[in-house]
Amino acid sequence: MTHPTGAALGADALDFWLGRWTVSWPGGTGTNEIRRILGGRAVEEIFTSVGDDGTVLDGRSLSVLDAADGVWRQTWVDSQGSYLDFEAVAVDGRIAFQRVTTIGGVVVRQRMVFLDVTDDGFRWE
């Protein structure tokens, strides 16, 4: 279901993501549990995965629709010491998260986009 841009960034923008998901990609599998916490104001992600090579990656994110400015923000941390901070943007009528950072001396935009969303699955890039 595609939302108009305004709804893509509204209070229910991450409702499609709620639930327990089995995740897979070339080289690994895992689970991703998404739930509302803190009186429904924040969305918590609990991610656990194991690569085909046995590498474990556990991660957590918290997403909140910032009451001060109405912008969705997400913070990610994981068992490899990563810290990522994102702001929401609308991409093709759906919420996505992006940030600007420097990698190898080059300023880049990193973006996470949910694609092909249905009631029982989606693709994430």
GROMACS elastic network, one bead per residue, 0.5 to 0.9 nm:
[ bonds ]
;  ai    aj funct       b0    kb
    1   117     6  0.71132   500
    1   118     6  0.70009   500
    1   119     6  0.87097   500
    2     8     6  0.82525   500
    2    92     6  0.80036   500
    2    93     6  0.58891   500
    2    94     6  0.66398   500
    2   117     6  0.85906   500
    3     6     6  0.78018   500
    3     7     6  0.57035   500
    3     8     6  0.55402   500
    3    13     6  0.88291   500
    3    92     6  0.87433   500
    3    93     6  0.52687   500
    3    94     6  0.62412   500
    4     7     6  0.54654   500
    4     8     6  0.61726   500
    4    92     6  0.88101   500
    4    93     6  0.53280   500
    4    94     6  0.77836   500
    5     9     6  0.68072   500
    5    10     6  0.88671   500
    5    90     6  0.60294   500
    5    91     6  0.80920   500
    5    92     6  0.79031   500
    5    94     6  0.68338   500
    5    95     6  0.83460   500
    6     9     6  0.56444   500
    6    10     6  0.63145   500
    6    90     6  0.82791   500
    6    93     6  0.82545   500
    7    11     6  0.79407   500
    7    12     6  0.76123   500
    7    13     6  0.66289   500
    7    93     6  0.81161   500
    7    94     6  0.81131   500
    7    95     6  0.88371   500
    8    11     6  0.87416   500
    8    12     6  0.79893   500
    8    13     6  0.51900   500
    8    14     6  0.85007   500
    8    89     6  0.85152   500
    8    90     6  0.61701   500
    8    91     6  0.84966   500
    8    93     6  0.57935   500
    8    95     6  0.50982   500
    8    96     6  0.88030   500
    9    12     6  0.77384   500
    9    13     6  0.53364   500
    9    14     6  0.85413   500
    9    65     6  0.86151   500
    9    70     6  0.86749   500
    9    71     6  0.76395   500
    9    72     6  0.71121   500
    9    88     6  0.72787   500
    9    89     6  0.72830   500
    9    90     6  0.66605   500
    9    93     6  0.89249   500
    9    94     6  0.74609   500
    9    95     6  0.57952   500
    9    96     6  0.88525   500
   10    13     6  0.52882   500
   10    14     6  0.87258   500
   10    65     6  0.80326   500
   10    70     6  0.83106   500
   10    71     6  0.88157   500
   10    72     6  0.84656   500
   10    95     6  0.89587   500
   11    14     6  0.78200   500
   11    15     6  0.86615   500
   11    41     6  0.85503   500
   11    65     6  0.67025   500
   11    70     6  0.89898   500
   11    72     6  0.86940   500
   12    15     6  0.52657   500
   12    16     6  0.82914   500
   13    16     6  0.74495   500
   13    17     6  0.88232   500
   13    72     6  0.89616   500
   13    94     6  0.75471   500
   13    95     6  0.62841   500
   14    17     6  0.54391   500
   14    18     6  0.70303   500
   14    43     6  0.78032   500
   14    63     6  0.89218   500
   14    95     6  0.74811   500
   15    18     6  0.53827   500
   15    19     6  0.89390   500
   15    35     6  0.89613   500
   15    36     6  0.88879   500
   16    19     6  0.84373   500
   16   117     6  0.79202   500
   16   118     6  0.82529   500
   16   119     6  0.73136   500
   17    20     6  0.87299   500
   17    21     6  0.87534   500
   17    33     6  0.89838   500
   17    34     6  0.65595   500
   17    35     6  0.84773   500
   17   121     6  0.89495   500
   17   122     6  0.88237   500
   18    21     6  0.87759   500
   18    33     6  0.74650   500
   18    35     6  0.54329   500
   18    36     6  0.76076   500
   18    43     6  0.82556   500
   18    45     6  0.88930   500
   19    32     6  0.81578   500
   19    33     6  0.58026   500
   19    34     6  0.51806   500
   19    35     6  0.64038   500
   20    31     6  0.71334   500
   20    32     6  0.57960   500
   20    34     6  0.62682   500
   20    35     6  0.85484   500
   21    30     6  0.84787   500
   21    31     6  0.56089   500
   21    32     6  0.50422   500
   21    33     6  0.61888   500
   21    34     6  0.81770   500
   21   120     6  0.88239   500
   21   121     6  0.81313   500
   22    29     6  0.75892   500
   22    30     6  0.60062   500
   22    32     6  0.64453   500
   22    33     6  0.88275   500
   23    28     6  0.84405   500
   23    29     6  0.55852   500
   23    30     6  0.50914   500
   23    31     6  0.55208   500
   23    32     6  0.68725   500
   23    49     6  0.83041   500
   24    27     6  0.80520   500
   24    28     6  0.58323   500
   24    30     6  0.63536   500
   24    31     6  0.85065   500
   24    49     6  0.88535   500
   25    28     6  0.55335   500
   25    29     6  0.64481   500
   26    29     6  0.84137   500
   26    52     6  0.86995   500
   27    50     6  0.87845   500
   27    51     6  0.55839   500
   27    52     6  0.51795   500
   27    53     6  0.77281   500
   28    49     6  0.70028   500
   28    50     6  0.57721   500
   28    52     6  0.51745   500
   28    53     6  0.82298   500
   28    54     6  0.87789   500
   28    55     6  0.88961   500
   29    48     6  0.86236   500
   29    49     6  0.56303   500
   29    50     6  0.58549   500
   29    51     6  0.64708   500
   29    52     6  0.78945   500
   30    47     6  0.73985   500
   30    48     6  0.54411   500
   30    50     6  0.61973   500
   30    51     6  0.84834   500
   31    46     6  0.80863   500
   31    47     6  0.59062   500
   31    48     6  0.54225   500
   31    49     6  0.64041   500
   32    45     6  0.67340   500
   32    46     6  0.56532   500
   32    48     6  0.64993   500
   32    49     6  0.85496   500
   33    44     6  0.80189   500
   33    45     6  0.56876   500
   33    46     6  0.51036   500
   33    47     6  0.65244   500
   33    48     6  0.88625   500
   34    43     6  0.68130   500
   34    44     6  0.56375   500
   34    46     6  0.65085   500
   34    47     6  0.86667   500
   35    40     6  0.86620   500
   35    42     6  0.84103   500
   35    43     6  0.56153   500
   35    44     6  0.54192   500
   35    45     6  0.67885   500
   35    46     6  0.87655   500
   36    39     6  0.76052   500
   36    41     6  0.69113   500
   36    42     6  0.56400   500
   36    44     6  0.61340   500
   37    40     6  0.50198   500
   37    41     6  0.64806   500
   37    42     6  0.53513   500
   37    43     6  0.60427   500
   37    44     6  0.66332   500
   38    41     6  0.56379   500
   38    42     6  0.59412   500
   38    43     6  0.84738   500
   39    42     6  0.76627   500
   40    43     6  0.74395   500
   41    63     6  0.88089   500
   41    64     6  0.64319   500
   41    65     6  0.72909   500
   42    62     6  0.66232   500
   42    63     6  0.55991   500
   42    65     6  0.73531   500
   43    61     6  0.80179   500
   43    62     6  0.56518   500
   43    63     6  0.50133   500
   43    64     6  0.64215   500
   43    74     6  0.89687   500
   44    60     6  0.72233   500
   44    61     6  0.57961   500
   44    63     6  0.65602   500
   45    59     6  0.79152   500
   45    60     6  0.53472   500
   45    62     6  0.64041   500
   45    63     6  0.83402   500
   45    76     6  0.88878   500
   46    58     6  0.77554   500
   46    59     6  0.61944   500
   46    61     6  0.69799   500
   47    57     6  0.79287   500
   47    58     6  0.55708   500
   47    60     6  0.60319   500
   47    61     6  0.83768   500
   47    78     6  0.87986   500
   48    56     6  0.75742   500
   48    57     6  0.59970   500
   48    59     6  0.64794   500
   48    60     6  0.88543   500
   49    55     6  0.81750   500
   49    56     6  0.57455   500
   49    57     6  0.52328   500
   49    58     6  0.62865   500
   49    59     6  0.87780   500
   50    53     6  0.78568   500
   50    54     6  0.57469   500
   50    55     6  0.54912   500
   50    57     6  0.63347   500
   50    58     6  0.86956   500
   51    54     6  0.51032   500
   51    56     6  0.64276   500
   51    57     6  0.80348   500
   52    55     6  0.73527   500
   56    79     6  0.81916   500
   57    78     6  0.70036   500
   57    79     6  0.59014   500
   57    80     6  0.70320   500
   58    77     6  0.87536   500
   58    78     6  0.56007   500
   58    79     6  0.53074   500
   58    80     6  0.81157   500
   59    76     6  0.71136   500
   59    77     6  0.57021   500
   59    79     6  0.61887   500
   59    80     6  0.86416   500
   59    82     6  0.88829   500
   60    75     6  0.82394   500
   60    76     6  0.57582   500
   60    77     6  0.55743   500
   60    78     6  0.62221   500
   61    74     6  0.65792   500
   61    75     6  0.53469   500
   61    77     6  0.64456   500
   61    78     6  0.86280   500
   62    73     6  0.81829   500
   62    74     6  0.55408   500
   62    75     6  0.54641   500
   62    76     6  0.68214   500
   63    72     6  0.67592   500
   63    73     6  0.54852   500
   63    75     6  0.65545   500
   63    76     6  0.88593   500
   64    67     6  0.84841   500
   64    71     6  0.81714   500
   64    72     6  0.54820   500
   64    73     6  0.55200   500
   64    74     6  0.66038   500
   65    68     6  0.88180   500
   65    69     6  0.84340   500
   65    70     6  0.58612   500
   65    71     6  0.55328   500
   65    73     6  0.64071   500
   65    74     6  0.89781   500
   66    69     6  0.58574   500
   66    70     6  0.51425   500
   66    71     6  0.53571   500
   66    72     6  0.58879   500
   66    73     6  0.68389   500
   67    70     6  0.54785   500
   67    71     6  0.78190   500
   68    71     6  0.81892   500
   69    72     6  0.89260   500
   71    87     6  0.70000   500
   71    88     6  0.66145   500
   71    89     6  0.86472   500
   72    86     6  0.84731   500
   72    87     6  0.59120   500
   72    88     6  0.51493   500
   72    89     6  0.83033   500
   72    95     6  0.89515   500
   72    97     6  0.84346   500
   73    85     6  0.74265   500
   73    86     6  0.56534   500
   73    88     6  0.61207   500
   73    97     6  0.78909   500
   74    84     6  0.81098   500
   74    85     6  0.58553   500
   74    86     6  0.50634   500
   74    87     6  0.63955   500
   74    88     6  0.78940   500
   74    97     6  0.75738   500
   75    83     6  0.72621   500
   75    84     6  0.57506   500
   75    86     6  0.63650   500
   76    82     6  0.74816   500
   76    83     6  0.55917   500
   76    84     6  0.50293   500
   76    85     6  0.64696   500
   76    86     6  0.83721   500
   77    80     6  0.83442   500
   77    81     6  0.67664   500
   77    82     6  0.53195   500
   77    84     6  0.66512   500
   78    81     6  0.55629   500
   78    82     6  0.54329   500
   78    83     6  0.71488   500
   79    82     6  0.73721   500
   84    99     6  0.82132   500
   85    98     6  0.82276   500
   85    99     6  0.67176   500
   86    97     6  0.55655   500
   86    98     6  0.50840   500
   86    99     6  0.50053   500
   86   100     6  0.85137   500
   86   110     6  0.88353   500
   86   111     6  0.84575   500
   87    96     6  0.82845   500
   87    97     6  0.53481   500
   87    98     6  0.55514   500
   87    99     6  0.64625   500
   88    95     6  0.63042   500
   88    96     6  0.54856   500
   88    98     6  0.63283   500
   88    99     6  0.88786   500
   89    94     6  0.82580   500
   89    95     6  0.58931   500
   89    96     6  0.53474   500
   89    97     6  0.59366   500
   89    98     6  0.71079   500
   90    93     6  0.57700   500
   90    94     6  0.53431   500
   90    96     6  0.58804   500
   90    97     6  0.83586   500
   91    94     6  0.53638   500
   91    95     6  0.62323   500
   91    96     6  0.61003   500
   91   113     6  0.74489   500
   91   114     6  0.88779   500
   92    95     6  0.83871   500
   94   113     6  0.83777   500
   94   114     6  0.75502   500
   94   115     6  0.86256   500
   95   113     6  0.74551   500
   95   114     6  0.75324   500
   96   111     6  0.70829   500
   96   112     6  0.56526   500
   96   114     6  0.65916   500
   97   110     6  0.83479   500
   97   111     6  0.56417   500
   97   112     6  0.51657   500
   97   113     6  0.67711   500
   98   109     6  0.68188   500
   98   110     6  0.54440   500
   98   112     6  0.62238   500
   98   113     6  0.86632   500
   99   108     6  0.83927   500
   99   109     6  0.56883   500
   99   110     6  0.54272   500
   99   111     6  0.66312   500
  100   107     6  0.69314   500
  100   108     6  0.56879   500
  100   110     6  0.62395   500
  100   111     6  0.88237   500
  101   106     6  0.82389   500
  101   107     6  0.56739   500
  101   108     6  0.55625   500
  101   109     6  0.64272   500
  101   110     6  0.74477   500
  102   105     6  0.57603   500
  102   106     6  0.52147   500
  102   108     6  0.58970   500
  102   109     6  0.85612   500
  103   106     6  0.52835   500
  103   107     6  0.64444   500
  103   108     6  0.69276   500
  104   107     6  0.84111   500
  111   125     6  0.79852   500
  112   124     6  0.70317   500
  112   125     6  0.56335   500
  113   123     6  0.83439   500
  113   124     6  0.57635   500
  113   125     6  0.53553   500
  114   117     6  0.68712   500
  114   122     6  0.66236   500
  114   123     6  0.58498   500
  114   125     6  0.66366   500
  115   122     6  0.58609   500
  115   124     6  0.59566   500
  115   125     6  0.76310   500
  116   121     6  0.78222   500
  116   122     6  0.51978   500
  116   123     6  0.58431   500
  116   124     6  0.86108   500
  117   120     6  0.79854   500
  117   121     6  0.59814   500
  117   123     6  0.69058   500
  118   121     6  0.52973   500
  118   122     6  0.61341   500
  119   122     6  0.83534   500
